[in-house]
Amino acid sequence: MLRANDLGNDRVGSVIVNAGGLQKRVTVRQASGDVILATDLERLVFPIEGGTKKVVFESNTTAKVEIGPKPLGSSSPK
């Protein structure tokens, strides 16, 4: 039995059958499920003083978190 593929990526494997000195390889491909990326936030708003906030998300595949570019006219503290 092959379990459900809910990882968001196709799975590929092989079944190898040996009989009477012969070998046959059969490729098995399983389509992926839908990718899930969920969070309870639409946007984050910070006070003028800045601060930190916790963002929780759920995904069934590899996820990467990036911080977007600074708005025009912003500067870094020296």
N, C-alpha and C positions, 0 to 999 in steps of 0.2 A: 504494500500500500504506500502511495506517495502522499505526504502531507501537503496541506495547502501552501501556496507560495504567496505570502503577504508581505514580502520584503521590498517590493518596488523594482526588482531586477529580475530579468529572465534567468532561469536556471538551466544549465546544460550538463548532461552527464552521459555515460555509456553503460550499456549492458553487454557483457561479453559472454558468449555461449561457446563452450567446448564440447565437441562430441566426435567420437571416432577419429581422433587425430586432426580434425578440422576446427577452425575457430571463426566465429562470426561476431562482429562488433555492430551493435545497433545504437545509434545516437538518440538520446531522449532529450527533448526540449520542453520546458514548462514555462508558459507565459507568466508574466509578473502580475501581481495585484496592483491596485492603485496606490500611488505614493501618498502617504499621510504626513501632513505638516500642520500641526494644530497648536494654537496658543489662545489664551483668553484675552489677549491685548490687541487693540487696533493701533495704538500709539502710546508713547511715553511722554509725559510732561514733567519737567524738573523746575524747581524754584530757581530764582536768579542766583542763589548761593551754590547751586550744583548739588551733587550728592550721588548716591547709588540707589539702584532699584534692582530687584530680582525679577528676571524674566524666565518663565517656565514654558517649555514647548515639548511636544511629543512628535516623534517621527519614526517611521518603520524602515528608514534607510539612513545612510550616512548624511549627516547634516553639518554645515559649516556656519559659524557665526562670524559676521563681519560688522565692523563699525563704519558707518558711511562717512563720506568726506565732510570736512568742516564747511559750514556755510560761508559764503563770500564775506569778507570783512572781519572774520574771526581771527584771533591771534592766540598764540600759546603763551602761558605764563613764563617769565624769564627767571 
